[in-house]
Amino acid sequence: MKHLPTVAGALLGFLFVASGLVVLLKLAPMPPLPEGSPAAHFMAAFGPTGYMTFVKVLEVVGGLLVAVPRTRNFGLLVLGPIVVNILAYHAFVMKGEGLFSPPLLIIAGLAAYLLVCGRKAFTGLANRP
C-alpha cells in the first residue's frame, strides 16, 4: 500500500504523456467526426486556434509532473482542469457517450485517488485567510 500512489502517479502520467505525444507528434490519424455533430463543431472551433495544441502540451507537462512523486501535487493542479474538461466534453458535447468508458474511468479514478492521497497539501487552498 505504501507504493500504490507511486504506481498510480506513474500510470496516470504515462496515460497523459502518451496521449499528448500521439496528438502533438501526429503518430496516429485523427478519426473523422460525424459531419454536423456537436463534436465536429467543437473540434472545428478549437482545432484551428491552437487551443488543442496548448492543452496537449499541458497534458505532457502535467503527466511528467504527476509521474515524479516530488512534483505530483503540482502535476495534479495542471491536470485537474484537463480531467474536468474531458468529463464535461463527454457529458455535454457527447451527451453522455463514452462517459463511463474504461479509459475515462481509469483516468478520473487515478486522479481522484492521487488527490485524496495528497489532500493535506491542498488544504491550504481551501482555508480562508
Secondary structure in CASP SS format (residue, H / E / C, confidence):
PFRMAT SS
TARGET T0000
AUTHOR 0000-0000-0000
METHOD secondary structure of the structure
MODEL  1
M C 1.00
K C 1.00
H C 1.00
L H 1.00
P H 1.00
T H 1.00
V H 1.00
A H 1.00
G H 1.00
A H 1.00
L H 1.00
L H 1.00
G H 1.00
F H 1.00
L H 1.00
F H 1.00
V H 1.00
A H 1.00
S H 1.00
G H 1.00
L H 1.00
V H 1.00
V H 1.00
L H 1.00
L C 1.00
K C 1.00
L C 1.00
A C 1.00
P C 1.00
M C 1.00
P C 1.00
P C 1.00
L C 1.00
P C 1.00
E C 1.00
G C 1.00
S C 1.00
P H 1.00
A H 1.00
A H 1.00
H H 1.00
F H 1.00
M H 1.00
A H 1.00
A H 1.00
F H 1.00
G C 1.00
P C 1.00
T C 1.00
G C 1.00
Y H 1.00
M H 1.00
T H 1.00
F H 1.00
V H 1.00
K H 1.00
V H 1.00
L H 1.00
E H 1.00
V H 1.00
V H 1.00
G H 1.00
G H 1.00
L H 1.00
L H 1.00
V H 1.00
A H 1.00
V C 1.00
P H 1.00
R H 1.00
T H 1.00
R H 1.00
N H 1.00
F H 1.00
G H 1.00
L H 1.00
L H 1.00
V H 1.00
L H 1.00
G H 1.00
P H 1.00
I H 1.00
V H 1.00
V H 1.00
N H 1.00
I H 1.00
L H 1.00
A H 1.00
Y H 1.00
H H 1.00
A H 1.00
F H 1.00
V H 1.00
M C 1.00
K C 1.00
G C 1.00
E C 1.00
G C 1.00
L C 1.00
F C 1.00
S C 1.00
P H 1.00
P H 1.00
L H 1.00
L H 1.00
I H 1.00
I H 1.00
A H 1.00
G H 1.00
L H 1.00
A H 1.00
A H 1.00
Y H 1.00
L H 1.00
L H 1.00
V H 1.00
C H 1.00
G C 1.00
R H 1.00
K H 1.00
A H 1.00
F H 1.00
T H 1.00
G H 1.00
L H 1.00
A H 1.00
N C 1.00
R C 1.00
P C 1.00
END
